[in-house]
Amino acid sequence: MATHGPDAEKHAGLSFAWDMAKRPSAFRPAHQPTRQEQSRQYDRRRGSARERGYNVRWEKARRTFLARAPLCLGCEAVGRVEPAVIVDHVIPHGGDSERFWDTGMWQGCCKWHHDVVKQRLEDLFARGSLAAASLRLDSAEAIAMTRALRSNGL
């Protein structure tokens, strides 16, 4: 029962944050790295953007691509007009130089489509639940996902 703190008399019987016990931290074995350490290890293994091929040549090719295809492919597919700010590799290149530079497998997209829709599509693709052709932001699957996510406020 709250017997101290501001307005304790007014709110008798109500519990306040200062009366509640702190939530215990999640169990993590001593030998297991924290999430922050795991993130750092992943970044070290992954290499820098430059090491992955995103260099001056990429910046020039990216600018040229976006000048020729200035609108988000995913937004266009659902009747929206948004500028493309990211050149996405339809199929993740995974460090493969040939796939990295295959301009036929590039698509311009807005940040939302890249960070929300495409990441979900790639996750389904990695699990084997989605065909490579469905990774295009104008595919039927991507359109359905875009509409569902937009209707849910994302």
N, C-alpha and C positions, 0 to 999 in steps of 0.2 A: 504494500500500500504506500502511495506517495505521501511522505510526511515532511518533505523538504523541497526546496527549489521554488521558483517564482510561481505565484498563484496556486500553491498547494491546497489552500482552503477552498478555492473556487472549483477546483477540479478533483475533489476527493473521490477516490475510487478509480481514477483513470491512471494508467501507467504512462510514464514519460521516458524519453530516450535516456535521461541521466539515471533512471532507476533500472534500466535493462542491462543485463550482462552482455559483454562483448561476445560476438560470434567467434568461436575458436577458429584458428587458421586450419586450412586443409592439411591433411596428413601428406607428408612428402618424405620418403626415406632419405637418410642423410647422404647416401651415395648418388642420389638423383639430382641433376641440376635444376635450378629454378627456371621458370618460364623465360625470364630475362636472359639467363645463361644459355638456354636452349636456342633462343632467337639469335644471340651472338654467334653461337656455333654454326647455325644454319647459314647466316650471312657470310661467315668465313669460308664455308664449303662452297657456297654459291658463287662467290667472287663478286667483284665490283661490277657496276653497269658497264664500264669500259672493258673490263676483262670478258664480259659476256657479249661483246660486239657492238654495244651502243656507243659508238665513237663519232668523230666528225663526219665520216662517210655516212653513217646512219642518220645523223641530224640533217644532212643535206637531202638524202633520199626521203626522209620523213616529211620535210618541208615541201618537197616537190609533190609527194603523194597527196598531202593534205590540200595543196593548191588545186590539184586536179579533182579531188573528191572531198570537198569542204564540209559535207554534212554527215552526221552520224547515220550509219547504215541501219542500225537498230531502231532509231527514232523514226527514220523515213519509212520503215516497214510498218509502223503502227500509225502513220499519219502525222507525226510530229516533226518539227523543224528545229534541230539543235546543231550547233557547229561540232564538227569532229575535232578533238584536241589530242587524240591518241591514235597511233597506228598500231593496230593489234595484229598479231600473227594468228590467223584462223586456227591452225593446228600448232600447239606449242612446239617451238623449235628444239628445245632441250639442248642447246649448244651446237646443233647441227648447222654448219655454215650454209650449206645448200638450201635448207629449209628457211633459214634466217633471211636470205636474200631473194627468196621466191616471191616477187611482187604480186603474182597472181593469187597468193595466199595471204595477202594483207587486206585489212578492212579498217576504214576510219570509223572511230566511235567517240562518243562523249565519255566523260569520266564515269558517269553512273552506269552506262552499259558495260564498260570495261570492268569496273570494280564490283558490280552486283550481278548482272546477268551472265556475263562471260565467265566469271569465276565459278558460278553454279553449273554452267554448261560444262566447263572443263573438269569439274569434280565428277559429274555424271559420266563424262567421256573416259576419265581415268579409271572409273569403276567398271567400265565396259557396258554401261547402260545407255550409251548414246553413240551414234555413228559420227564419224569425222565431219560429214557434210552438215550435220546439225549444229556444228560450232559456229557456222556463219550466223551473224546477228539478224539476217533476213530469212532464216530458215523457219519452218512452221513451229518447231519446238521453241526457238528463241522468241518468236512473236507471242506464242501462248504464255511463255514465262514472263515476258515483259508486261503483258496485259495483266496477268495475275499479280505480279509484284506491284505494279502501279495502282491497281485497285485496292491493294492492302496498305497503301500509303508509303511504300518504299520507293 
